[in-house]
Amino acid sequence: MENLYKPQLAKIANIEELSPTVKIFTLKLAKKFKKNKDGLYFIPGQFVMAGDFGYGESTFGLASSPYDADIKICVRAVGNVTKQLHHKNKGDTITVRGPYGNGFPIQKMSKKSVIMAAGGVGIPPIVSLVEYLIKNRKKYDEVHLLYGAVAPKDLLFKKEYPRWQKSEIDLCLTIDKPSTDWQGEIGFVSGLCKKIEVDPRDTIVAVCGPGPMMKSMEETIHPLGIADENIYVSDERRLKCGIGKCQHCTCGNKYLCLQGPVFPYSEIKENWD
Ligand SMILES: Cc1cc2nc3c(=O)[nH]c(=O)nc-3n(C[C@H](O)[C@H](O)[C@H](O)COP(=O)(O)OP(=O)(O)OC[C@H]3O[C@@H](n4cnc5c(N)ncnc54)[C@H](O)[C@@H]3O)c2cc1C
């Protein structure tokens, strides 16, 4: 019988240190993920369970192009598993299970404008979506990426910004409070919504970030006139098994790991916390 919990090994091909607490790991999987009919190794917004023997596993949104066989995860060191992953070196192996979950509605976004909004370390799954949209840029109308962090040093994936902008991604950045090394926008991501004009009937929103950011996004997206069913949120509440067995991630009558982590806001707003 197949053991659903059995992970595969992944070799760390590269480690990029983005800040003292955040690292990006490029992973070469012993067994590549199976491509879907669209030639994607996963759908942007899907996640993996990654870990180390003896320490356990944690959940990470895939942060690389879905067209690449090697995957990237962006790990913020907060506790047992994530700190252990930060001790790993290039050439070491870690464990990976997945990809799991549903991902963002990339087909529904076709021929529409897309607003992506991310806060802090919520950006990894959005990065994957950005890479997908760039590869298929002609299929989409306007593409806006609103991204905010506490301070300039906390803005992740900086190296990629020039390439994204050259690929017609309208990148709007903000930081929470004034800083001597920052000339850009100040305030929360939600405030950036006021700077963009889109046809609300033809716009899909993808959001990922901390709870309070989600709430304030909702308050600012509604004035733009975008319906709740066109606002997709990636819910990053704690989950354990990733495969709908342990029931740690229930959200109302849904399992985040099976039916999520991406939900139309209309479906989960009653159970948001
Ligand atoms: C769908 C999904 C995608 C995610 N993507 C990423 C990602 O790309 N990069 C990343 O760094 N993290 C991501 N996370 C969060 C990550 O899974 C947790 O930070 C991680 O499980 C912590 O594991 P740990 O053993 O290091 O910490 P623990 O020792 O288990 O906990 C350390 C502290 O963090 C808190 N904590 C743990 N998990 C969460 C959580 N999910 N939400 C809020 N607080 C938590 C604990 O309560 C505790 O206070 C994602 C979570 C989900 C559900």
The ligand as a Tripos MOL2 file, in Angstrom:
@<TRIPOS>MOLECULE
LIG
   53    58     1     0     0
SMALL
NO_CHARGES

@<TRIPOS>ATOM
      1 C1         -0.2470   27.1660    2.8710 C.3       1 LIG1
      2 C2          0.9070   27.7020    3.6870 C.ar      1 LIG1
      3 C3          2.0000   28.2460    3.0310 C.ar      1 LIG1
      4 C4          3.1000   28.7330    3.7730 C.ar      1 LIG1
      5 N1          4.1680   29.2300    3.0900 N.ar      1 LIG1
      6 C5          5.2570   29.6360    3.7730 C.ar      1 LIG1
      7 C6          6.4210   30.0850    3.0630 C.ar      1 LIG1
      8 O1          6.4720   30.1010    1.8290 O.2       1 LIG1
      9 N2          7.4940   30.4660    3.8110 N.ar      1 LIG1
     10 C7          7.4770   30.4390    5.1990 C.ar      1 LIG1
     11 O2          8.4940   30.7900    5.8140 O.2       1 LIG1
     12 N3          6.3900   30.0430    5.8750 N.ar      1 LIG1
     13 C8          5.2880   29.6270    5.2020 C.ar      1 LIG1
     14 N4          4.1820   29.1870    5.8860 N.ar      1 LIG1
     15 C9          4.2170   29.1940    7.3670 C.3       1 LIG1
     16 C10         5.1000   28.0380    7.8510 C.3       1 LIG1
     17 O3          4.5030   26.8050    7.4780 O.3       1 LIG1
     18 C11         5.2710   28.0970    9.3810 C.3       1 LIG1
     19 O4          5.9770   29.2660    9.7040 O.3       1 LIG1
     20 C12         6.0490   26.8760    9.8160 C.3       1 LIG1
     21 O5          5.1890   25.7580    9.8100 O.3       1 LIG1
     22 C13         6.6460   27.0180   11.1790 C.3       1 LIG1
     23 O6          7.2270   25.7730   11.4910 O.3       1 LIG1
     24 P1          8.2960   25.6400   12.6540 P.3       1 LIG1
     25 O7          8.3810   24.1930   13.0570 O.co2     1 LIG1
     26 O8          9.5950   26.2850   12.2640 O.co2     1 LIG1
     27 O9          7.6810   26.5080   13.8190 O.3       1 LIG1
     28 P2          6.9790   25.9920   15.1700 P.3       1 LIG1
     29 O10         8.0850   25.6090   16.1310 O.co2     1 LIG1
     30 O11         5.9060   25.0060   14.8590 O.co2     1 LIG1
     31 O12         6.2910   27.3480   15.5980 O.3       1 LIG1
     32 C14         7.0310   28.5730   15.8250 C.3       1 LIG1
     33 C15         6.0500   29.7070   16.0320 C.3       1 LIG1
     34 O13         5.3860   30.0120   14.7880 O.3       1 LIG1
     35 C16         3.9770   29.8750   14.9600 C.3       1 LIG1
     36 N5          3.4490   29.3140   13.7020 N.ar      1 LIG1
     37 C17         3.7400   28.1210   13.1430 C.ar      1 LIG1
     38 N6          3.0770   27.9550   11.9860 N.ar      1 LIG1
     39 C18         2.3460   29.0680   11.7890 C.ar      1 LIG1
     40 C19         1.4380   29.5090   10.7760 C.ar      1 LIG1
     41 N7          1.1370   28.7780    9.7020 N.pl3     1 LIG1
     42 N8          0.8780   30.7330   10.9410 N.ar      1 LIG1
     43 C20         1.1630   31.4990   11.9960 C.ar      1 LIG1
     44 N9          2.0130   31.1340   12.9820 N.ar      1 LIG1
     45 C21         2.5950   29.9450   12.8940 C.ar      1 LIG1
     46 C22         3.7900   28.9470   16.1440 C.3       1 LIG1
     47 O14         2.5530   29.1330   16.7680 O.3       1 LIG1
     48 C23         4.9380   29.3850   17.0440 C.3       1 LIG1
     49 O15         4.6350   30.5640   17.7410 O.3       1 LIG1
     50 C24         3.0830   28.6950    5.1890 C.ar      1 LIG1
     51 C25         1.9830   28.1340    5.8500 C.ar      1 LIG1
     52 C26         0.9030   27.6410    5.1030 C.ar      1 LIG1
     53 C27        -0.2560   27.0140    5.8210 C.3       1 LIG1
@<TRIPOS>BOND
     1     1     2 1
     2     2     3 ar
     3     2    52 ar
     4     3     4 ar
     5     4     5 ar
     6     4    50 ar
     7     5     6 ar
     8     6     7 ar
     9     6    13 1
    10     7     8 2
    11     7     9 ar
    12     9    10 ar
    13    10    11 2
    14    10    12 ar
    15    12    13 ar
    16    13    14 ar
    17    14    15 1
    18    14    50 ar
    19    15    16 1
    20    16    17 1
    21    16    18 1
    22    18    19 1
    23    18    20 1
    24    20    21 1
    25    20    22 1
    26    22    23 1
    27    23    24 1
    28    24    25 2
    29    24    26 1
    30    24    27 1
    31    27    28 1
    32    28    29 2
    33    28    30 1
    34    28    31 1
    35    31    32 1
    36    32    33 1
    37    33    34 1
    38    33    48 1
    39    34    35 1
    40    35    36 1
    41    35    46 1
    42    36    37 ar
    43    36    45 ar
    44    37    38 ar
    45    38    39 ar
    46    39    40 ar
    47    39    45 ar
    48    40    41 1
    49    40    42 ar
    50    42    43 ar
    51    43    44 ar
    52    44    45 ar
    53    46    47 1
    54    46    48 1
    55    48    49 1
    56    50    51 ar
    57    51    52 ar
    58    52    53 1
@<TRIPOS>SUBSTRUCTURE
     1 LIG1         1 GROUP 0 **** ****
